[in-house]
Amino acid sequence: MSGQHSSPDEPKHGLYLANSPGYCEELATPSNMVEYAVSAEEAGWDGVFMADAFGNEPHEMFIDPYTTLSGIATRTDHIRLGTWISPVPRRQPWQLALELASLDQLSDGRVIFGAGLGAPHNYDCVGSDDTVTERGERYDEALEIIVGLWEGEPFSYDGDYYTINDLHLPITPVQEPRIPIYMGCWWPNKKPFHRAATWDGIMPAAPSYFGEEGVQGEPITGTPEEELRDITAYYRGVTDDPGEIIVPVDIPEAGQNFRDVCLENGVTWFLTLFAIGPASHEENLETIRDGPPR
């Protein structure tokens, strides 16, 4: 399948670059991630995605996605570059707007902004005492600021959490009308899906995908297939234009028909999570060069 890319009628194939030293030990370096992404483009993958997280445990820490994706942008030509996901309230929105615009310029318009609230450890480790509600409110304000700054004119904002006075970014994204924003949504929480309905798509996940009941305090509500059906049904109940739906497909707990269920329920991106592992750099490259699963 080397060099072949998805047709408009097929799901696109994304590769998660496992950028946590807690998972890949010494393999999770920026230079290795760049090499993996270059090989992914050559092998026909449509996008690469990196996590953005902080925490006190090894598996909660990740190398910086924006710096690494910038390196990938200079070595590739067409593969999409995304975050899965970036906890927006943990970052200053004006800095995030500039970083994303810079990456979009560097990649000639290939950025996907996967945004989310993030897990509690993203905030606990830096002493944040915001409540979940306050983080959600900060999140919404930050998104308004980011897209406002991307318009390229002096921008002002006076909210409960942020104030900006006539700030003008030196560059704006290449993509029109802006960089697409896909929302991380953790099922069965409902608020993220309502937030996502005003943006461009979703990156949903559910407890059953990871085989851990109560990963974020929420119980497993069914099999991966059942939770996916519930997710897409609920999302289509709050929007007539669901946009892109990016779903992990190599889920150990899923049945052999999981990808068929994804297609039946309108999934537009298949995200492969486990192509990159802790075994060896050469084995990872070999797996990636086999191309996306078809």
Wavefront OBJ file of the C-alpha trace (Angstrom):
o trace
v 0.000 0.000 0.000
v 3.050 2.262 -0.005
v 2.353 5.728 -1.399
v -1.402 5.209 -1.736
v -3.717 7.697 -0.057
v -7.380 7.555 0.811
v -9.871 8.490 -1.876
v -12.592 11.061 -1.060
v -15.051 8.193 -0.483
v -12.814 6.305 1.939
v -11.911 7.091 5.538
v -8.616 8.862 5.965
v -5.901 7.101 7.933
v -4.158 8.817 10.812
v -1.089 7.588 12.685
v -0.688 8.436 16.357
v 2.950 9.213 17.109
v 3.451 7.821 20.607
v 5.322 10.833 21.988
v 5.403 9.777 25.641
v 8.740 8.554 27.052
v 6.625 6.734 29.640
v 5.341 4.504 26.832
v 8.180 4.348 24.336
v 11.078 4.985 26.718
v 14.103 6.311 24.804
v 12.268 6.041 21.453
v 9.990 9.025 22.155
v 12.339 11.722 20.881
v 11.580 14.586 18.478
v 14.018 13.259 15.877
v 12.444 9.786 15.934
v 8.954 11.251 15.605
v 10.068 13.232 12.560
v 11.499 10.081 10.988
v 8.284 8.164 11.717
v 6.204 10.921 10.112
v 8.375 11.062 6.996
v 8.003 7.289 6.613
v 4.254 7.585 7.189
v 3.874 10.087 4.363
v 5.869 7.856 2.015
v 3.728 4.844 2.983
v 0.374 6.506 2.293
v -0.859 7.630 5.701
v -3.045 10.755 5.552
v -2.151 12.364 8.864
v 0.015 12.132 11.970
v -1.194 13.120 15.426
v 0.626 13.863 18.664
v -0.585 14.163 22.250
v -0.121 17.255 24.394
v -0.045 16.609 28.122
v 1.709 17.248 31.431
v 1.655 15.155 34.577
v 3.669 13.816 37.471
v 3.724 10.212 36.243
v 5.963 9.056 33.354
v 2.986 8.020 31.211
v 1.427 11.478 31.687
v 4.348 13.411 30.181
v 4.796 13.959 26.433
v 7.397 15.677 24.311
v 6.090 18.957 22.935
v 3.851 18.360 19.905
v 4.094 21.826 18.366
v 7.883 21.914 18.206
v 7.995 18.363 16.875
v 5.221 18.911 14.325
v 7.159 21.939 13.081
v 10.112 19.675 12.409
v 7.797 17.254 10.620
v 6.374 20.095 8.518
v 9.824 20.899 7.110
v 10.426 17.268 6.069
v 7.024 16.436 4.538
v 4.831 17.781 1.762
v 1.207 16.698 2.140
v 0.541 14.650 5.275
v -1.802 16.393 7.744
v -0.406 17.430 11.146
v -2.650 17.248 14.194
v -2.882 17.216 17.958
v -4.785 14.486 19.799
v -5.489 16.441 21.924
v -4.235 19.786 23.239
v -5.704 20.826 26.635
v -6.640 24.372 25.712
v -7.149 25.864 29.205
v -3.597 24.851 30.167
v -2.082 27.132 27.504
v -2.252 30.876 26.968
v -4.677 31.318 24.055
v -2.747 34.089 22.300
v 0.442 32.009 22.362
v -1.453 28.943 21.144
v -3.028 30.977 18.328
v 0.414 32.150 17.214
v 1.985 28.684 17.442
v -0.789 27.142 15.365
v -0.695 29.924 12.781
v 3.092 29.541 12.527
v 2.776 25.768 12.081
v 0.084 26.237 9.436
v 2.348 28.646 7.556
v 5.319 26.310 7.841
v 3.284 23.329 6.584
v 1.439 25.297 3.883
v -1.960 24.711 5.443
v -1.826 21.144 6.776
v -2.699 21.657 10.452
v -5.571 20.029 12.332
v -6.182 21.470 15.788
v -7.427 18.735 18.095
v -8.648 20.646 21.145
v -9.923 19.483 24.497
v -10.316 20.151 28.176
v -7.731 17.557 29.146
v -7.475 15.173 32.062
v -7.096 16.445 35.665
v -3.376 15.583 35.796
v -2.695 18.278 33.180
v -3.600 20.839 35.831
v -2.887 19.162 39.171
v 0.824 18.913 38.424
v 1.142 22.695 38.029
v -0.978 23.641 41.037
v -4.112 24.767 39.208
v -7.102 24.985 41.526
v -9.735 25.724 38.853
v -12.862 23.631 39.013
v -13.944 21.606 35.992
v -16.643 24.206 35.342
v -14.115 27.036 35.449
v -11.819 25.169 33.080
v -14.712 24.694 30.679
v -15.497 28.409 30.777
v -11.822 29.239 30.275
v -11.769 26.789 27.361
v -14.679 28.502 25.604
v -13.147 31.956 26.060
v -9.788 30.722 24.782
v -11.334 29.349 21.591
v -13.040 32.690 20.933
v -9.703 34.441 21.343
v -7.812 32.012 19.117
v -10.194 32.316 16.163
v -10.511 36.060 16.717
v -6.759 36.516 16.481
v -6.642 34.353 13.358
v -8.768 36.910 11.505
v -5.657 39.043 11.110
v -6.971 42.325 12.517
v -6.293 43.993 15.874
v -8.348 41.996 18.344
v -9.718 42.903 21.758
v -11.460 40.717 24.289
v -12.826 41.280 27.763
v -13.953 38.056 29.409
v -14.119 36.558 32.863
v -10.698 34.918 32.466
v -8.858 36.758 29.684
v -8.426 40.357 28.588
v -6.777 41.422 25.332
v -6.319 44.958 24.024
v -5.826 45.386 20.264
v -3.527 42.405 19.850
v -2.504 41.761 16.239
v -0.744 38.525 15.261
v 2.150 38.972 12.824
v 0.917 36.020 10.727
v -2.342 34.154 10.234
v -3.130 30.580 9.126
v -2.921 29.575 5.481
v -6.180 27.633 5.649
v -9.447 29.390 4.953
v -11.538 30.340 6.743
v -9.196 29.045 9.482
v -7.467 25.963 10.841
v -10.110 23.243 11.428
v -10.877 22.600 15.090
v -11.908 19.106 16.166
v -13.057 18.574 19.726
v -11.909 15.837 22.020
v -15.054 14.315 23.560
v -14.943 11.804 26.406
v -18.064 9.642 26.485
v -20.508 9.587 28.252
v -19.967 13.274 29.109
v -22.442 15.250 27.005
v -21.151 18.836 27.241
v -18.198 18.305 24.860
v -20.519 17.187 22.066
v -22.622 20.323 22.394
v -19.460 22.429 22.303
v -18.204 20.506 19.273
v -21.422 21.171 17.360
v -20.275 24.755 16.750
v -16.881 23.696 15.362
v -15.572 21.270 12.729
v -15.672 17.753 14.094
v -14.941 15.431 16.978
v -12.204 13.153 18.289
v -14.325 10.990 20.578
v -13.106 8.349 23.008
v -14.869 6.112 25.504
v -13.843 4.057 28.547
v -14.303 0.765 26.697
v -11.657 1.795 24.156
v -8.993 1.443 26.817
v -10.386 -1.385 28.902
v -10.375 0.686 32.053
v -13.556 1.400 33.916
v -13.656 4.943 35.207
v -10.537 6.300 33.479
v -11.859 9.790 34.136
v -14.485 8.869 36.694
v -16.939 7.579 34.095
v -18.063 3.941 33.852
v -17.981 1.777 30.751
v -21.450 1.932 29.205
v -21.088 -0.906 26.693
v -18.752 -2.544 24.211
v -16.636 -0.312 21.947
v -19.171 -0.925 19.175
v -22.111 0.002 21.399
v -20.404 3.112 22.766
v -19.460 4.264 19.256
v -23.055 3.910 18.084
v -24.237 5.869 21.121
v -21.600 8.569 20.543
v -22.458 9.161 16.901
v -26.205 8.993 17.526
v -25.966 11.557 20.306
v -23.696 13.845 18.299
v -26.042 13.808 15.311
v -28.825 14.714 17.695
v -27.119 18.023 18.497
v -25.841 18.983 15.030
v -26.957 18.639 11.424
v -23.364 19.025 10.241
v -21.130 16.601 12.166
v -18.022 17.349 10.123
v -15.049 15.057 10.640
v -15.181 12.154 13.108
v -11.765 10.765 14.101
v -11.847 7.450 15.983
v -9.126 5.066 17.204
v -9.648 1.753 15.421
v -6.942 -0.608 16.715
v -8.678 -1.043 20.055
v -7.793 -4.343 21.772
v -11.265 -4.657 23.301
v -13.064 -4.095 19.982
v -14.506 -6.870 17.846
v -13.426 -7.703 14.312
v -16.350 -5.700 12.945
v -15.388 -2.458 14.687
v -14.195 -0.742 11.512
v -17.412 -1.707 9.749
v -19.343 -0.174 12.635
v -17.223 2.970 12.257
v -18.085 3.246 8.569
v -21.774 2.594 9.209
v -21.783 5.462 11.715
v -20.029 8.070 9.619
v -16.453 7.919 10.931
v -14.213 9.833 8.500
v -10.776 9.166 10.026
v -9.346 5.861 11.256
v -6.691 6.630 13.868
v -4.118 3.892 14.495
v -2.800 4.118 18.055
v -0.404 1.220 18.386
v 1.746 1.151 15.246
v 4.570 2.689 17.281
v 5.648 0.641 20.274
v 8.490 0.315 22.754
v 10.237 -2.625 21.051
v 12.725 -0.973 18.672
v 13.050 1.986 16.341
v 13.582 -0.296 13.339
v 10.454 -2.346 14.108
v 8.389 0.835 14.379
v 9.641 2.033 11.005
v 8.868 -1.331 9.432
v 5.299 -1.267 10.777
v 4.734 2.281 9.549
v 6.170 1.506 6.108
v 3.629 -1.309 5.717
v 1.108 1.494 5.290
v -2.264 2.089 6.913
v -4.619 -0.849 7.440
v -7.002 -1.352 4.520
l 1 2 3 4 5 6 7 8 9 10 11 12 13 14 15 16 17 18 19 20 21 22 23 24 25 26 27 28 29 30 31 32 33 34 35 36 37 38 39 40 41 42 43 44 45 46 47 48 49 50 51 52 53 54 55 56 57 58 59 60 61 62 63 64 65 66 67 68 69 70 71 72 73 74 75 76 77 78 79 80 81 82 83 84 85 86 87 88 89 90 91 92 93 94 95 96 97 98 99 100 101 102 103 104 105 106 107 108 109 110 111 112 113 114 115 116 117 118 119 120 121 122 123 124 125 126 127 128 129 130 131 132 133 134 135 136 137 138 139 140 141 142 143 144 145 146 147 148 149 150 151 152 153 154 155 156 157 158 159 160 161 162 163 164 165 166 167 168 169 170 171 172 173 174 175 176 177 178 179 180 181 182 183 184 185 186 187 188 189 190 191 192 193 194 195 196 197 198 199 200 201 202 203 204 205 206 207 208 209 210 211 212 213 214 215 216 217 218 219 220 221 222 223 224 225 226 227 228 229 230 231 232 233 234 235 236 237 238 239 240 241 242 243 244 245 246 247 248 249 250 251 252 253 254 255 256 257 258 259 260 261 262 263 264 265 266 267 268 269 270 271 272 273 274 275 276 277 278 279 280 281 282 283 284 285 286 287 288 289 290 291 292 293 294
